[in-house]
Amino acid sequence: MAQLWGGRFTKETDKLVYNFNASISFDKRFYEQDIRGSIAHVTMLAKQGILTDEEKEQIIDGLEGIKRDVEEGTLEITYEYEDIHSFVEANLIGRIGDAGKKLHTGRSRNDQVALDMKLYTRDEITELDGLLKEMLEILLKLMKENTETYMPGFTHLQKAQPITLAHHMGAYFEMFKRDRQRMKDIYKRMNLCPLGSGALAGTTYPLDRAYAAELLGFDGPTLNSMDSVSDRDYLIELLSAMSTVMMHLSRFSEEVIIWNSNEYKFVEIDDAYSTGSSIMPQKKNPDIAELVRGKTGRVYGALTSLLTTMKGIPLAYNKDMQEDKELVFDAIDTTKGCLALFTGMLKTMKFDAGRMEESAKHGFTNATDAADYLVNHGVPFRDAHGIVGRLVLYCLEKKIALDDMSLEEFKAVSPVFEDDIYEAISMKTCVEMRNTIGAPGRKAMEKVIAAEEAYLTAE
Ligand code: ARG
């Protein structure tokens, strides 16, 4: 056991208590951020004359050495230290002696951990943003390639009206685009530096908090030291944004699972992204999509956990807050992993355009257009709705599509129908006529694709 605070104690900590209290097993993952924060802290201390330039150089050399050795695997982060802060400080003192003991001047582990977690979160938000961008690039490619790939659009999981694959992919494009915007908002709001807040009430040293903030790429220092050490709002916001990403991925997974089923066969998931059965030789299962759907619960769980942990905490720092780490780390790993895997699956998935178009034809998705045809020929919409309803009933009995009916059969229900009805209810016409912005018609889609392309390249 190596602790930073033995002075006022006369007994050793109980072993179980030590293990219960320690966080090194998980906070070791932000050793780099801890060192980065310490380097900024001593740089600021030296600028303010609190440390000499020589002490600063010695400390920075020592810290960089620790970072290098950890990265090269010659220094192992072992669990006899309580947390990553103790590990780094003890190693520094071991390497450079007395100057190392000055590193913690004007700082508490409370503002230190608040800083580390913010630095770590910022780095991860940047990674999440990159993965979301990759997803958007693939979706945009699919949109460009499929403006004339017709498929049924659904409501209530019942075939409703024909759309295109480009339009369907475009819906997910909008969702993941909003996810990126949420990440950006969180980054902007959290980007204030807590360093220099001390345990809760600042310090008596003449720190230049604005300078330290600038060194670490923050927009400025936080404005209340008690809030600084106990604010975990940005983690709750991030968990909420990641829950939304997972909800989107889960909906998409559900569709892929349905589309990949034997009944639909709209898509074929690549062998590299499927698994087999140990007993049924014919099986090729969409396990990746199912796991992504399943893991959504973990991320929602982390959000609920942290909200609950935070709800009864009086100001300022309390140890409860250490619970933020495992939850957030796991949620970030899960979301990043799911994004990367889903993107890979989507990139290699094959869409069966023929089956999708056939499916749209045989689900009466052009029934609204048949009614619109009648309306365009002077029939009131309510009557047109009834006429087409009777046509559908007739087709259901004969097990045919609307397009398969002869003109005589059409005319037997309404004399308004003429030869041009076939053109009017073809998949192509049904889609092409829908050209209000946001609709699946090719002209409207092309405008949207150009706008989204401009958004992606401007980033
Ligand atoms: N491991 C602690 C955490 O994650 C670091 C801060 C400890 N501060 C303290 N006063 N015990 O929150």
Boltz pocket constraint, residues with backbone or C-beta under 6 A from the ligand:
constraints:
  - pocket:
      binder: B
      contacts: [[A, 21], [A, 23], [A, 27], [A, 83], [A, 109], [A, 110], [A, 113], [A, 318], [A, 319], [A, 321], [A, 322], [A, 323], [A, 325]]
      max_distance: 6.0
